[in-house]
Amino acid sequence: MDFSCVKDGEKWSFDVQITEDKEKMSCFKFLKMMMFCFNCIVFLGGGAILGVGIWVKVDAGSFLDILAELAPQLKQLVNVGYLCIAIGAFLVLIGFLGCYGAVKENKCMLMIFFIIILLIFIAQIAGAVVVLAFSGLADIFIGYIQIWAVKSIKDEYGKSSDMTALWDVVMKEFKCCGFKNFDDFTNSPFYNDTLKKYPQQCCNSQSHCFGADINHSVPGCYRSLLDFLKTNTKVLGIVALGICALEIGAMAASMIMYCQIKKDEKSV
């Protein structure tokens, strides 16, 4: 009787162990599938952005013709071709590391994926802390942005087609003039080439104008951007929290898979 009880106990313990192993395997397969699906979407999205960026820089004319038919409001994409290429390439890299690491159960790829996402997450937190807690540093950063923005207008507006088109789009969308005000355009290539005229967005008229016809009620783009951020604070906050949640989920999934693969290798 005692012997049979021991045997029954051992069998019950063995069955429990099998059930636990099956549950772990099911959880691992679920994480593997989610990692693959999520990173596949990232990879395809990055590939699309990369393709658009390359297309814009190689053949902007045909790209503009198609946008004019389908979505005229997206014409400004032609001015950020290099940015699209950079973002697309980065997303393709992240997606490839996640997909390959999950499908092949490759520890190295999963760890690289984890480290990259962790660095992005830390950079976001550090940026938020700087903005919220160290207003002095934030002011210095904004000061550098202001120097770059004004310099880009003074040196490139009217000379570089890409920079001119970019500023035109920004001023049109935010209904603003210059970074600080209309005076940013004084002595710019555009100002000198048009006999001291200012862009249409700064004028009372519907065309370029001289200083006497400037609309002083049009704010600088810096102020308009701040107003936009204040108006959409809740939306930006929700988007930021969503991105952070995705990053935390991706890090957790990749690290759990890494630890499980490492554990399985030791048990073999």
C-alpha positions as a Markdown table, in Angstrom:
| # | Residue | x | y | z |
|---|---|---|---|---|
| 1 | Met | 0.0 | 0.0 | 0.0 |
| 2 | Asp | 2.7 | 2.4 | 1.0 |
| 3 | Phe | 4.7 | 1.6 | -2.2 |
| 4 | Ser | 1.6 | 2.2 | -4.5 |
| 5 | Cys | 1.0 | 5.5 | -2.8 |
| 6 | Val | 4.5 | 6.6 | -3.5 |
| 7 | Lys | 4.2 | 5.5 | -7.1 |
| 8 | Asp | 0.8 | 7.4 | -7.4 |
| 9 | Gly | 2.5 | 10.5 | -5.9 |
| 10 | Glu | 5.4 | 10.3 | -8.3 |
| 11 | Lys | 3.0 | 9.9 | -11.3 |
| 12 | Trp | 0.9 | 12.9 | -10.1 |
| 13 | Ser | 4.1 | 15.0 | -9.7 |
| 14 | Phe | 5.2 | 13.9 | -13.2 |
| 15 | Asp | 1.9 | 14.9 | -14.7 |
| 16 | Val | 2.0 | 18.3 | -13.0 |
| 17 | Gln | 5.5 | 18.8 | -14.4 |
| 18 | Ile | 4.4 | 17.9 | -17.9 |
| 19 | Thr | 1.5 | 20.4 | -17.6 |
| 20 | Glu | 3.8 | 23.1 | -16.4 |
| 21 | Asp | 6.2 | 22.5 | -19.3 |
| 22 | Lys | 3.3 | 22.6 | -21.8 |
| 23 | Glu | 2.1 | 25.9 | -20.3 |
| 24 | Lys | 5.6 | 27.3 | -20.5 |
| 25 | Met | 6.0 | 26.2 | -24.1 |
| 26 | Ser | 2.6 | 27.7 | -25.0 |
| 27 | Cys | 3.6 | 31.0 | -23.4 |
| 28 | Phe | 6.9 | 30.9 | -25.2 |
| 29 | Lys | 5.3 | 30.2 | -28.6 |
| 30 | Phe | 2.8 | 33.1 | -27.9 |
| 31 | Leu | 5.6 | 35.5 | -27.2 |
| 32 | Lys | 7.5 | 34.3 | -30.2 |
| 33 | Met | 4.5 | 34.8 | -32.5 |
| 34 | Met | 3.8 | 38.3 | -31.0 |
| 35 | Met | 7.5 | 39.3 | -31.4 |
| 36 | Phe | 7.4 | 38.1 | -35.0 |
| 37 | Cys | 4.1 | 39.9 | -35.9 |
| 38 | Phe | 5.0 | 43.1 | -34.2 |
| 39 | Asn | 8.5 | 43.4 | -35.7 |
| 40 | Cys | 7.2 | 42.2 | -39.1 |
| 41 | Ile | 4.9 | 45.3 | -39.1 |
| 42 | Val | 7.8 | 47.5 | -38.0 |
| 43 | Phe | 10.0 | 46.0 | -40.8 |
| 44 | Leu | 7.4 | 46.4 | -43.5 |
| 45 | Gly | 6.6 | 50.0 | -42.3 |
| 46 | Gly | 10.3 | 50.9 | -42.2 |
| 47 | Gly | 10.7 | 49.4 | -45.7 |
| 48 | Ala | 7.8 | 51.5 | -47.0 |
| 49 | Ile | 9.3 | 54.7 | -45.5 |
| 50 | Leu | 12.7 | 53.8 | -46.8 |
| 51 | Gly | 11.3 | 53.2 | -50.2 |
| 52 | Val | 9.5 | 56.5 | -50.2 |
| 53 | Gly | 12.6 | 58.4 | -49.1 |
| 54 | Ile | 14.7 | 56.9 | -51.8 |
| 55 | Trp | 12.0 | 57.5 | -54.4 |
| 56 | Val | 11.7 | 61.1 | -53.4 |
| 57 | Lys | 15.5 | 61.8 | -53.7 |
| 58 | Val | 15.9 | 59.8 | -56.9 |
| 59 | Asp | 12.8 | 61.0 | -58.8 |
| 60 | Ala | 11.0 | 63.8 | -57.0 |
| 61 | Gly | 9.1 | 64.9 | -60.1 |
| 62 | Ser | 7.1 | 61.7 | -60.6 |
| 63 | Phe | 6.5 | 61.4 | -56.9 |
| 64 | Leu | 5.1 | 64.9 | -56.8 |
| 65 | Asp | 2.8 | 64.2 | -59.8 |
| 66 | Ile | 1.4 | 61.1 | -58.0 |
| 67 | Leu | 0.9 | 63.0 | -54.7 |
| 68 | Ala | -0.8 | 65.8 | -56.5 |
| 69 | Glu | -3.5 | 63.3 | -57.7 |
| 70 | Leu | -3.8 | 61.2 | -54.5 |
| 71 | Ala | -3.0 | 63.5 | -51.5 |
| 72 | Pro | -1.9 | 67.1 | -52.3 |
| 73 | Gln | -1.5 | 67.8 | -48.5 |
| 74 | Leu | 1.4 | 65.3 | -48.3 |
| 75 | Lys | 3.6 | 67.2 | -50.8 |
| 76 | Gln | 5.9 | 68.3 | -48.0 |
| 77 | Leu | 7.2 | 64.7 | -47.9 |
| 78 | Val | 9.4 | 65.6 | -50.8 |
| 79 | Asn | 11.4 | 68.0 | -48.5 |
| 80 | Val | 12.2 | 65.3 | -45.9 |
| 81 | Gly | 13.6 | 62.6 | -48.2 |
| 82 | Tyr | 16.8 | 62.0 | -46.2 |
| 83 | Leu | 14.8 | 62.0 | -42.9 |
| 84 | Cys | 12.5 | 59.3 | -44.4 |
| 85 | Ile | 15.6 | 57.3 | -45.5 |
| 86 | Ala | 17.2 | 57.5 | -42.0 |
| 87 | Ile | 14.0 | 56.6 | -40.1 |
| 88 | Gly | 13.1 | 53.8 | -42.6 |
| 89 | Ala | 16.5 | 52.3 | -42.4 |
| 90 | Phe | 16.4 | 52.3 | -38.6 |
| 91 | Leu | 13.0 | 50.7 | -38.5 |
| 92 | Val | 14.1 | 48.1 | -41.0 |
| 93 | Leu | 17.1 | 47.2 | -38.7 |
| 94 | Ile | 14.9 | 47.0 | -35.6 |
| 95 | Gly | 12.3 | 44.9 | -37.4 |
| 96 | Phe | 14.9 | 42.5 | -38.8 |
| 97 | Leu | 16.6 | 42.0 | -35.4 |
| 98 | Gly | 13.2 | 41.3 | -33.8 |
| 99 | Cys | 11.9 | 39.0 | -36.5 |
| 100 | Tyr | 15.1 | 37.0 | -37.0 |
| 101 | Gly | 15.8 | 36.7 | -33.3 |
| 102 | Ala | 12.3 | 35.4 | -32.6 |
| 103 | Val | 12.0 | 33.0 | -35.5 |
| 104 | Lys | 15.5 | 31.6 | -35.2 |
| 105 | Glu | 15.6 | 31.9 | -31.4 |
| 106 | Asn | 18.9 | 33.7 | -31.8 |
| 107 | Lys | 20.1 | 35.0 | -28.4 |
| 108 | Cys | 22.5 | 37.5 | -29.9 |
| 109 | Met | 19.9 | 39.1 | -32.1 |
| 110 | Leu | 17.4 | 39.3 | -29.2 |
| 111 | Met | 20.0 | 40.9 | -26.9 |
| 112 | Ile | 20.9 | 43.5 | -29.6 |
| 113 | Phe | 17.2 | 44.2 | -30.1 |
| 114 | Phe | 16.7 | 44.6 | -26.3 |
| 115 | Ile | 19.7 | 46.9 | -26.0 |
| 116 | Ile | 18.6 | 49.2 | -28.8 |
| 117 | Ile | 15.1 | 49.5 | -27.5 |
| 118 | Leu | 16.5 | 50.1 | -24.0 |
| 119 | Leu | 18.8 | 52.9 | -25.2 |
| 120 | Ile | 15.8 | 54.6 | -27.0 |
| 121 | Phe | 13.7 | 54.3 | -23.9 |
| 122 | Ile | 16.4 | 55.7 | -21.7 |
| 123 | Ala | 16.9 | 58.6 | -24.1 |
| 124 | Gln | 13.2 | 59.4 | -24.0 |
| 125 | Ile | 13.1 | 59.3 | -20.2 |
| 126 | Ala | 16.2 | 61.5 | -20.0 |
| 127 | Gly | 14.8 | 64.0 | -22.4 |
| 128 | Ala | 11.5 | 64.2 | -20.4 |
| 129 | Val | 13.4 | 64.7 | -17.1 |
| 130 | Val | 15.5 | 67.4 | -18.7 |
| 131 | Val | 12.5 | 69.2 | -20.0 |
| 132 | Leu | 10.5 | 68.9 | -16.8 |
| 133 | Ala | 13.1 | 69.2 | -14.1 |
| 134 | Phe | 15.9 | 71.3 | -15.6 |
| 135 | Ser | 14.3 | 74.2 | -17.4 |
| 136 | Gly | 17.7 | 75.9 | -17.7 |
| 137 | Leu | 19.1 | 73.1 | -19.8 |
| 138 | Ala | 15.8 | 73.1 | -21.8 |
| 139 | Asp | 16.3 | 76.8 | -22.5 |
| 140 | Ile | 19.8 | 76.2 | -23.6 |
| 141 | Phe | 18.6 | 73.5 | -26.0 |
| 142 | Ile | 15.9 | 75.7 | -27.3 |
| 143 | Gly | 18.5 | 78.5 | -27.8 |
| 144 | Tyr | 20.6 | 76.2 | -30.0 |
| 145 | Ile | 17.5 | 75.3 | -32.0 |
| 146 | Gln | 16.8 | 79.0 | -32.4 |
| 147 | Ile | 20.3 | 79.7 | -33.6 |
| 148 | Trp | 20.1 | 76.9 | -36.1 |
| 149 | Ala | 16.7 | 77.9 | -37.4 |
| 150 | Val | 17.5 | 81.6 | -37.9 |
| 151 | Lys | 20.9 | 80.7 | -39.5 |
| 152 | Ser | 19.1 | 78.3 | -41.9 |
| 153 | Ile | 16.8 | 81.2 | -43.0 |
| 154 | Lys | 19.6 | 83.7 | -43.2 |
| 155 | Asp | 21.9 | 81.5 | -45.2 |
| 156 | Glu | 19.7 | 79.1 | -47.2 |
| 157 | Tyr | 16.2 | 80.5 | -47.7 |
| 158 | Gly | 16.0 | 81.4 | -51.4 |
| 159 | Lys | 19.2 | 79.6 | -52.1 |
| 160 | Ser | 18.5 | 76.0 | -51.2 |
| 161 | Ser | 15.3 | 74.7 | -52.8 |
| 162 | Asp | 14.9 | 72.0 | -50.1 |
| 163 | Met | 15.3 | 74.5 | -47.2 |
| 164 | Thr | 13.1 | 77.1 | -48.9 |
| 165 | Ala | 10.3 | 74.6 | -49.5 |
| 166 | Leu | 10.6 | 73.2 | -46.0 |
| 167 | Trp | 10.2 | 76.7 | -44.4 |
| 168 | Asp | 7.3 | 77.5 | -46.8 |
| 169 | Val | 5.5 | 74.4 | -45.7 |
| 170 | Val | 6.1 | 75.2 | -42.0 |
| 171 | Met | 4.9 | 78.8 | -42.3 |
| 172 | Lys | 1.9 | 77.7 | -44.3 |
| 173 | Glu | 0.8 | 75.0 | -41.9 |
| 174 | Phe | 1.4 | 77.0 | -38.7 |
| 175 | Lys | 0.4 | 80.3 | -40.2 |
| 176 | Cys | 3.6 | 82.0 | -39.0 |
| 177 | Cys | 6.5 | 84.0 | -40.4 |
| 178 | Gly | 10.1 | 83.2 | -39.7 |
| 179 | Phe | 11.3 | 81.6 | -36.5 |
| 180 | Lys | 11.0 | 84.7 | -34.3 |
| 181 | Asn | 9.5 | 87.2 | -36.8 |
| 182 | Phe | 9.7 | 88.5 | -40.3 |
| 183 | Asp | 13.1 | 90.1 | -39.5 |
| 184 | Asp | 14.7 | 86.6 | -39.8 |
| 185 | Phe | 14.5 | 87.0 | -43.5 |
| 186 | Thr | 16.3 | 90.3 | -43.7 |
| 187 | Asn | 19.6 | 89.9 | -45.7 |
| 188 | Ser | 18.7 | 86.3 | -46.6 |
| 189 | Pro | 19.3 | 85.1 | -50.2 |
| 190 | Phe | 15.6 | 85.5 | -50.9 |
| 191 | Tyr | 15.6 | 89.0 | -49.5 |
| 192 | Asn | 18.6 | 90.1 | -51.6 |
| 193 | Asp | 17.4 | 88.4 | -54.8 |
| 194 | Thr | 13.9 | 89.9 | -54.7 |
| 195 | Leu | 15.1 | 93.5 | -54.0 |
| 196 | Lys | 14.4 | 93.4 | -50.3 |
| 197 | Lys | 11.0 | 91.6 | -50.3 |
| 198 | Tyr | 9.6 | 89.2 | -47.7 |
| 199 | Pro | 7.8 | 85.9 | -48.2 |
| 200 | Gln | 4.0 | 85.9 | -48.8 |
| 201 | Gln | 3.2 | 84.4 | -45.4 |
| 202 | Cys | 4.6 | 87.5 | -43.7 |
| 203 | Cys | 2.6 | 90.0 | -45.8 |
| 204 | Asn | -0.8 | 91.6 | -45.8 |
| 205 | Ser | -1.1 | 90.9 | -49.6 |
| 206 | Gln | -1.2 | 87.5 | -51.3 |
| 207 | Ser | 2.3 | 87.9 | -52.7 |
| 208 | His | 5.8 | 88.8 | -51.7 |
| 209 | Cys | 6.0 | 92.3 | -50.2 |
| 210 | Phe | 8.3 | 95.0 | -49.0 |
| 211 | Gly | 8.8 | 95.9 | -45.4 |
| 212 | Ala | 6.0 | 98.5 | -45.4 |
| 213 | Asp | 3.4 | 95.9 | -46.2 |
| 214 | Ile | 4.4 | 93.4 | -43.5 |
| 215 | Asn | 1.5 | 91.9 | -41.4 |
| 216 | His | 2.9 | 92.4 | -37.8 |
| 217 | Ser | 0.1 | 90.3 | -36.4 |
| 218 | Val | 1.5 | 87.1 | -37.9 |
| 219 | Pro | 3.5 | 85.4 | -35.1 |
| 220 | Gly | 6.9 | 83.7 | -35.4 |
| 221 | Cys | 6.9 | 79.9 | -35.9 |
| 222 | Tyr | 8.4 | 79.4 | -32.5 |
| 223 | Arg | 5.4 | 80.9 | -30.8 |
| 224 | Ser | 3.0 | 79.0 | -33.1 |
| 225 | Leu | 4.7 | 75.7 | -32.4 |
| 226 | Leu | 4.5 | 76.3 | -28.6 |
| 227 | Asp | 0.8 | 77.1 | -29.0 |
| 228 | Phe | 0.3 | 73.9 | -31.0 |
| 229 | Leu | 2.1 | 71.8 | -28.3 |
| 230 | Lys | 0.0 | 73.4 | -25.5 |
| 231 | Thr | -3.2 | 72.7 | -27.4 |
| 232 | Asn | -2.4 | 69.1 | -28.1 |
| 233 | Thr | -0.6 | 68.2 | -24.8 |
| 234 | Lys | -3.1 | 65.4 | -24.0 |
| 235 | Val | -2.8 | 63.8 | -27.4 |
| 236 | Leu | 1.0 | 64.0 | -27.4 |
| 237 | Gly | 1.0 | 62.6 | -23.8 |
| 238 | Ile | -1.2 | 59.6 | -24.8 |
| 239 | Val | 1.0 | 58.9 | -27.9 |
| 240 | Ala | 4.1 | 59.1 | -25.7 |
| 241 | Leu | 2.7 | 56.7 | -23.2 |
| 242 | Gly | 1.6 | 54.3 | -25.9 |
| 243 | Ile | 5.1 | 54.3 | -27.4 |
| 244 | Cys | 6.6 | 53.7 | -24.0 |
| 245 | Ala | 4.2 | 50.8 | -23.4 |
| 246 | Leu | 5.2 | 49.2 | -26.7 |
| 247 | Glu | 8.9 | 49.6 | -25.9 |
| 248 | Ile | 8.5 | 48.1 | -22.4 |
| 249 | Gly | 6.5 | 45.2 | -23.9 |
| 250 | Ala | 9.1 | 44.6 | -26.6 |
| 251 | Met | 11.9 | 44.7 | -24.1 |
| 252 | Ala | 10.1 | 42.3 | -21.8 |
| 253 | Ala | 9.2 | 39.8 | -24.6 |
| 254 | Ser | 12.8 | 39.8 | -26.0 |
| 255 | Met | 14.4 | 39.3 | -22.5 |
| 256 | Ile | 11.9 | 36.5 | -21.6 |
| 257 | Met | 12.7 | 34.7 | -24.8 |
| 258 | Tyr | 16.4 | 35.3 | -24.3 |
| 259 | Cys | 16.3 | 33.8 | -20.8 |
| 260 | Gln | 14.1 | 30.8 | -21.9 |
| 261 | Ile | 16.5 | 30.0 | -24.8 |
| 262 | Lys | 19.5 | 30.2 | -22.5 |
| 263 | Lys | 17.8 | 28.0 | -19.9 |
| 264 | Asp | 16.9 | 25.4 | -22.6 |
| 265 | Glu | 20.5 | 25.3 | -23.8 |
| 266 | Lys | 21.7 | 24.6 | -20.2 |
| 267 | Ser | 19.2 | 21.9 | -19.7 |
| 268 | Val | 20.2 | 20.0 | -22.9 |
